[in-house]
Amino acid sequence: MATSPVRTAAGPPPEPPSLRALPSARPTDAALVARSLDEPEVFADLFDRHAGEVYRYLGRRVGELADDLLSETFLIAFRRRADYRPERLDVRPWLIGIATNLVHGHARTERRRYRALARVAAEPPIRDDDPGESADRWTAQALRGPLAAALGSLHVRDRDVLLLFAWSQLGYEEIAAALDIPTGTVRSRLNRARRQMRAALGPASPLEDPR
């Protein structure tokens, strides 16, 4: 005689497998600044994120002095990190604003750089097979000739606004916060710089607003 299968009472459902928390997203710049108040070593992460861009900006303006001013920029930022207010300005414009103010102490060096670049306009272009240097090489070529001469002729305050807008791609409010000037002053300085650049280079100025 066949025996019927034994039925067992259904027990509670098995516990779902425990899920490990996914690693948190990369902390924001503002979070790193805040953490660095208690953990100063965290500020090094901001250097890793932004040093390249700040260095390129400084290099275009003061050439070989960029190394020294880059270090000074981040040293000042570290010392002033308790005063940073993320609701007023992002870290990148804040850093570039500090760098811009440091450039003012080397205004003669910047003018000499533009004059030298203007004089070598007729030299053949630099060729380099290293693609990693192509952007910096292109920048050096682009600054030759009339563009360098035109930039050198601008008042330093107007040049600040123009280059923050064109090279660092900051908006009017970001420039105003970075330089601690009113937004209206940003507009007037930018308009004046554009007029001078158009007078020197024509309507095809590479620093014109593409929008």
PAGU-769734 format. One line per 5 residues: number of its first residue (from 1); their letters; for each residue y, x, z of C-alpha. Coordinates in nm, 4 decimals. Each point is the difference from the previous one (the first is absolute). Example, Ala and Ser with C-alpha at 12.3 -4.5 7.8 and 13.67 -1.06 7.14 Angstrom:
<sites>
1> AS> -0.4500 1.2300 0.7800; 0.3440 0.1370 -0.0660
</sites>
This chain:
<sites>
1> MATSP> 0.0000 0.0000 0.0000; 0.3309 0.1498 -0.1076; 0.2504 0.0516 0.2689; 0.3576 -0.1077 -0.0586; 0.2638 0.2677 0.0214
6> VRTAA> 0.1684 0.0265 0.3355; 0.3599 -0.1107 -0.0107; 0.2367 0.1799 0.2262; 0.3269 -0.1412 0.1175; 0.3006 0.1321 -0.1855
11> GPPPE> 0.1883 0.2460 0.2142; 0.3691 0.0789 -0.0071; 0.1265 0.1605 -0.3192; -0.0004 0.3762 0.0023; 0.3168 0.1740 0.1020
16> PPSLR> 0.2031 0.1074 -0.3019; 0.0129 0.3739 -0.0518; 0.2939 0.1551 0.1690; 0.2705 0.1055 -0.2415; 0.1813 0.3221 0.0556
21> ALPSA> 0.3743 -0.0251 -0.0285; 0.1336 0.1371 -0.3236; 0.2334 0.2938 0.0345; 0.3610 -0.1074 0.0242; 0.2330 0.0415 -0.2956
26> RPTDA> 0.2081 0.3129 -0.0291; 0.2831 -0.0188 0.2550; 0.3456 -0.0654 -0.1340; 0.2698 0.2632 0.0102; 0.1829 -0.1950 0.2696
31> ALVAR> -0.3164 -0.0119 0.2115; -0.0400 0.3755 -0.0311; 0.3572 0.0595 0.1107; -0.0531 -0.2264 0.3014; -0.3261 0.1718 0.0924
36> SLDEP> 0.1562 0.3418 -0.0362; 0.2275 -0.0715 0.2965; -0.3055 0.0376 0.2256; -0.2156 0.2037 -0.2380; 0.2345 0.2470 -0.1712
41> EVFAD> -0.2777 0.1439 -0.2161; -0.0223 -0.3332 -0.1871; 0.3336 0.0772 -0.1664; -0.1833 0.2527 -0.2174; -0.1538 -0.2933 -0.1897
46> LFDRH> 0.3471 -0.1018 -0.1165; 0.0534 0.3514 -0.1324; -0.3246 -0.0240 -0.1948; 0.1056 -0.3332 -0.1501; 0.3578 0.0745 -0.0982
51> AGEVY> 0.0586 0.3754 -0.0162; -0.0803 0.0207 -0.3707; 0.2589 -0.2566 -0.1025; 0.2693 0.1367 0.2307; -0.0701 0.3508 -0.1311
56> RYLGR> 0.0357 -0.1071 -0.3648; 0.3305 -0.1705 0.0782; 0.1319 0.3101 0.1769; -0.1310 0.2287 -0.2727; 0.1959 -0.1837 -0.2649
61> RVGEL> 0.3170 0.0365 0.2026; -0.0153 0.3443 0.1602; -0.2887 0.1817 -0.1685; -0.1582 0.2726 0.2117; 0.1720 -0.1228 0.3160
66> ADDLL> -0.2298 -0.3038 -0.0079; -0.2625 0.1741 0.2148; 0.2403 0.0637 0.2859; 0.1688 -0.3394 -0.0218; -0.3334 -0.1805 -0.0107
71> SETFL> -0.1008 0.1558 0.3313; 0.3416 -0.0767 0.1469; -0.0171 -0.3606 -0.1211; -0.3237 -0.0683 0.1826; 0.1108 0.1901 0.3088
76> IAFRR> 0.3111 -0.2176 0.0250; -0.2054 -0.3130 -0.0648; -0.2427 0.0992 0.2757; 0.2812 0.0562 0.2474; 0.1623 -0.3317 -0.0911
81> RADYR> -0.3173 -0.2068 -0.0237; 0.0873 -0.1986 0.3133; 0.3123 -0.1277 -0.1807; -0.1905 -0.1184 -0.3079; 0.0176 -0.3774 -0.0515
86> PERLD> -0.2533 -0.1310 -0.2542; 0.1841 -0.3304 -0.0365; 0.2985 0.1921 -0.1372; -0.1612 0.2543 -0.2297; -0.3417 0.1111 -0.1218
91> VRPWL> -0.1124 0.3544 0.0773; 0.0282 0.1376 -0.3538; 0.3707 -0.0875 -0.0491; 0.0657 0.1142 0.3570; -0.1479 0.3420 -0.0734
96> IGIAT> 0.1793 0.0324 -0.3336; 0.3250 -0.0989 0.1686; -0.0446 0.2853 0.2484; -0.0771 0.2354 -0.2881; 0.3127 -0.1140 -0.1857
101> NLVHG> 0.2207 0.0731 0.2978; -0.1512 0.3488 0.0216; 0.0830 0.0573 -0.3678; 0.3685 -0.0466 0.0887; -0.0126 0.3257 0.1911
106> HARTE> -0.1025 0.1731 -0.3215; 0.2351 -0.1695 -0.2458; 0.0982 0.3316 -0.1585; -0.3633 0.0884 -0.0580; -0.0575 -0.3342 -0.1684
111> RRRYR> 0.3023 0.0422 -0.2281; -0.1048 0.3527 -0.0921; -0.3483 -0.1278 -0.0819; 0.1319 -0.2641 -0.2402; 0.2337 0.2501 -0.1648
116> ALARV> -0.2852 0.2465 -0.0491; -0.2212 -0.2712 -0.1480; 0.2798 -0.1016 -0.2334; 0.0323 0.3576 -0.1273; -0.3703 0.0356 -0.0867
121> AAEPP> -0.0100 -0.3142 -0.2133; -0.0591 0.2001 -0.3159; -0.3005 0.1895 0.1348; -0.3446 -0.1004 -0.1302; -0.1931 -0.2464 0.2168
126> IRDDD> -0.2399 0.1320 0.2610; -0.3647 -0.0479 -0.0943; -0.2627 -0.0320 0.2687; -0.3632 -0.0946 -0.0421; -0.0356 -0.1104 0.3614
131> PGESA> 0.0252 -0.3841 -0.0004; 0.0642 0.0032 0.3717; 0.3397 0.1567 -0.0636; 0.0972 -0.2117 -0.2988; 0.2237 -0.2406 0.1940
136> DRWTA> 0.1996 0.2776 0.1656; 0.0275 0.1899 -0.3277; 0.1227 -0.3111 -0.1782; 0.2605 -0.0516 0.2679; 0.1274 0.3546 -0.0444
141> QALRG> 0.0263 -0.0546 -0.3747; 0.1658 -0.3393 0.0357; 0.2696 0.1450 0.2243; 0.1124 0.2506 -0.2576; 0.3113 -0.0240 -0.2076
146> PLAAA> 0.2452 -0.2892 0.0037; -0.1837 -0.1920 0.2733; 0.0231 0.2905 0.2431; 0.3657 0.0544 -0.0859; 0.0773 -0.3683 0.0483
151> LGSLH> -0.1749 -0.0121 0.3375; 0.1861 0.3101 0.1127; 0.3332 -0.1644 -0.0823; -0.0603 -0.3019 0.2254; 0.1442 -0.0238 0.3488
156> VRDRD> -0.2820 0.0706 0.2426; 0.0192 -0.3485 0.1569; -0.0263 -0.1678 -0.3400; -0.2813 0.2346 -0.0992; -0.1896 -0.0919 0.3185
161> VLLLF> 0.0022 -0.3684 -0.0854; -0.0852 0.0524 -0.3663; -0.2955 0.2286 0.0697; -0.1358 -0.2113 0.2851; 0.0053 -0.2939 -0.2389
166> AWSQL> -0.1315 0.1771 -0.3098; -0.2363 0.2633 0.1401; -0.1196 -0.1542 0.3266; 0.0220 -0.3578 -0.1309; 0.1651 -0.1358 0.3126
171> GYEEI> 0.1727 -0.3359 -0.0073; 0.3632 -0.0544 0.0959; -0.0798 -0.1061 0.3571; -0.2411 0.2914 0.0481; 0.2627 0.2470 -0.1213
176> AAALD> 0.2583 -0.1583 0.2272; -0.2297 0.0341 0.3014; -0.1108 0.3518 -0.0921; 0.3592 0.1250 -0.0326; 0.1452 -0.2277 0.2699
181> IPTGT> 0.2595 -0.1513 -0.2321; 0.0735 -0.3619 -0.1004; -0.1872 -0.1501 -0.2932; 0.3316 -0.0575 -0.1767; 0.0702 0.3723 0.0190
186> VRSRL> -0.3381 0.0686 -0.1589; 0.0867 -0.2285 -0.2909; 0.3427 0.1510 -0.0565; -0.1284 0.3590 0.0154; -0.2898 -0.0797 -0.2316
191> NRARR> 0.2278 -0.1713 -0.2513; 0.2394 0.2949 0.0042; -0.2835 0.2506 -0.0459; -0.1416 -0.2010 -0.2896; 0.3368 -0.0098 -0.1748
196> QMRAA> 0.0308 0.3769 0.0268; -0.3553 0.0544 -0.1221; 0.0548 -0.2304 -0.2989; 0.3224 0.1829 -0.0825; -0.1893 0.3302 0.0004
201> LGPAS> -0.3320 -0.1065 -0.1520; 0.0629 -0.3282 -0.1807; -0.1858 -0.3268 0.0550; -0.3404 0.1712 -0.0168; 0.0438 0.1757 0.3345
206> PLEDP> -0.3472 0.0530 0.1529; 0.1396 -0.1027 0.3377; 0.1095 -0.3431 -0.1175; -0.1553 -0.3055 0.1631; -0.2921 -0.0941 -0.2308
211> R> 0.0014 -0.3620 0.1136
</sites>
